[in-house]
């Protein structure tokens, strides 16, 4: 497949997943707004967010982390080289093994919940009843791990089959389940926050069930196959085991920061959670979508040993990440207080909560670029079937995160913990870049830097315009949501237009290629001609 076709494929996949994930993230923002307005930031939300951290962390290990990264390259290779039926048999064996392992692990997790809760939320022990509530919520939510891990395998199958939209909608089903449960069940639950845990559990079931009809339609619905002696299954496990920590580094850092936050003032865990969720809004829409789109492409290139095309795909992806994340980081920093003021502030979540959460988001914001780089680099290692390097790097990154967190929290409380996660993401990205360069040779970094440098002045101009418009709002008072919302909308829209215009003026390639692709697709609909995108030459 040509570089041009791969670019179009990556653009299309990223766009489809971006739209679907955007809908899910909007629902996620509504979900967090509902939680903040119903439960505020304190005893109950601290317990829920920390309890939810535990199955989410293991989800990274078994699902998006190790399973996806190990399964997708091998499944893609089998599908493209051996055919559909062989690929379905291989998927069935992995499905069966994952189901058995996760069922056992879920039962262990539920029975060992008190130990897990004490390990992840040791600071809660000083507050009567807080560990007990966290334990209850964790027991209810832990089976979510089984459903979401099977979902990750199903998503990998559909992505290799070039189906991206429906799998990317799966978080939408989870968010809708939590919102519905919070609004409908919380008055009948004791404690009311238990409704959130029930929503997570129901959401996990719905997420998985929604994908199965499409798999069945495509003839790729996995069954139960207990032939675990298959060399491909063993190869997947060998790739999966060392990758458990490597690809999950960001989530591990978040878990460490919440553990440390449990020793700080009440509400600190909630502040970090709300800030991280807004931080993940652009990350989930663009970064995760791009990372998920490039893994099948790079796996195909690696399977035929075409390192030149793999490097081209990597440079293109890093360029696109920079175009997306640099202005997004500036926007998050400037819009932090306005967003939390509009969507979260209420009697249960006052302006002091808004400020504390916004400060954490400002500390997280630069990490958007760094996490984006890592999320693109790690799939390259997995496409090359190297899971050892990311896990070694993740070990040192985790030590940096924990060490800086312990230091910074002494001076800046929960804000210092957010800053530590950001710096750790920077260390992770640099180490991955150096390791990849040693593995496959020069990556074309100079040309990439030349392309990225103009983004900074363009983003600075955009930020100045946004800052000027946001000064018109009175963000420290409740009410006037229509006026404040209009100001925020005008600031964000104007900022986007200014940034796009700046990219056109500076001829930033990734931005101009994206516009060219859209124009060509529109023209193709009228003329029947295929779209073209300027290549790297």
C-alpha positions, 0 to 999 in steps of 0.5 A: 500500500502506498504512502499516499493511501496510508495517509488517506487511511490514517486521516479517514480513520482518525476523522471517524474515530474523532467524530465518534469520540467527540460525541463520547467526550461531550457525553463525558463532560455532561457526565462529570457536570452531573456528578459535580452538581449532584455530589460536589468535590469531597468525601463521596466523590473522592471515594468514587473516583479512587474506586473507579481508578482501580478497575480502570488501571487494570483495564489498561493492563488487560485491554487498551494496554497489553492486549490491544498492542499485542493482539492487533499486529498479529491479528492484522498479519494473520488477516492480511496474509492467511485470510479471514477464517484463520484470523477468526480462529485466532481471535476466538482463541484469544477471546477464550483465553482472555475471558477465562483469565479476566473472569478469574481475575475479577473474582480475585479483585472483588474478594481482595477489594479491601487490600486494593483499596488500602493500597490505592487510597491509603490516605483515606484511612484517617477519615472514618468511613471513607475506605469502607465506602471506597471498598463498596464502590470498587466491589460493585464496579470491578466486573466492569474490567471483564466487559471492557477488556473483551471490548478492547479485543473486539475493537481491535478486530473491527479496526483491522477490518477498517471499522472505526466509528461504532467502536469509538462510540463505546464510551458514549454508552458508558457515559449515558449509563452513568448519567442515567443512573446518577439522575434516576437511581441516586435518590433510591441508593444508600449511599446515593453515590452507589448509583454511579458505580451501578452505572459503570457496571451497566455501561460496561455490559452495554459497551460490549453488547453494542459491538457484537452485531457488527462482528456477527455481520462481518463473520468475525464473531469470536467463539470459544476455542480452547486451543491455547497451544497455538504458536500465535497465541503464545506469541501474543502472550509473550508480547502482552506480558512485558507490555503490561506496564509499558503502554499503561504508564500514563494511567499508572502515573494517574493512579500514583498521583491519586494515591498521593492525593489521598493524603492531602486535603479532602477534595484533592482526589476530586480536583485531580479527577475533574481536571484530568477528565477535561484534559482528556477531552482533546486527548480522547478525541484526537490523540487516542483516535490517531494512535488507534488509527496508526497501529494497524497501518504501522503493523502492515508496514512492519509485516512487509518489513517496509521501514521507510514507509513506517518512518514516513507514517510516524513522522506524519503522525507526530506532525499531526499530533503537534498541530492538534495538541500545541494549540489545544494545550494553550486553549485548555490553559486559558479556558480552564476557569471559564469551563469549570465555572459554566459547567460545574459551578453550583451549590455543591461545587463553588468557585473555590472548587472551580479554582482548585480544579482549574489550577490542576488542569493548567498543570496538566495542559502541557502534558497534552503534547507529551502524552500525544507523542508517547501515544504515537511512539508506543504503537511503533514498538508494538508494530515492530513486536518490541514490548520490552523497550516501553516497559523498561522506559515506563519503569524509570518514568514511574519513578520520576513521577512518584519522586516528583509527586512526593516533592511537589505536593509538599509545596503545591498540594494537588497542583504539584501532583498534576505537574509531576505527571506532566514532567513524567510524560516528558521524560517518557516521550524523550526516552521513547524517541531516543530508543526508537532512533537507536532501533530503526535509525534516523527518524527525520527529526530535523524536517519535523522540527522545521514543520513544528516550529511555526506552530508556536507563534501561531498558537501564541497569536491564537492564545492572545485573541482567546485571552482577550475575549475571555476577559469579558466574562465574570467567571467567579459568580453563578448564573448568567450561563447564557452570557458566559457560554456565549463568551466562551463559545466566541473565544473558542471559535475565534481561536480556532479560526485564527489558528487555522488562518495562521497555519494556512499563512505559514504553510504548515503541511499537516494542516494544509494536507488536512484541508486539501483532503477535505476539499478533494473529498468534496470535489470527488463527490461531484466529479467522481475523481479520487482524492489526492494528498501531497506526499513527502516527496 
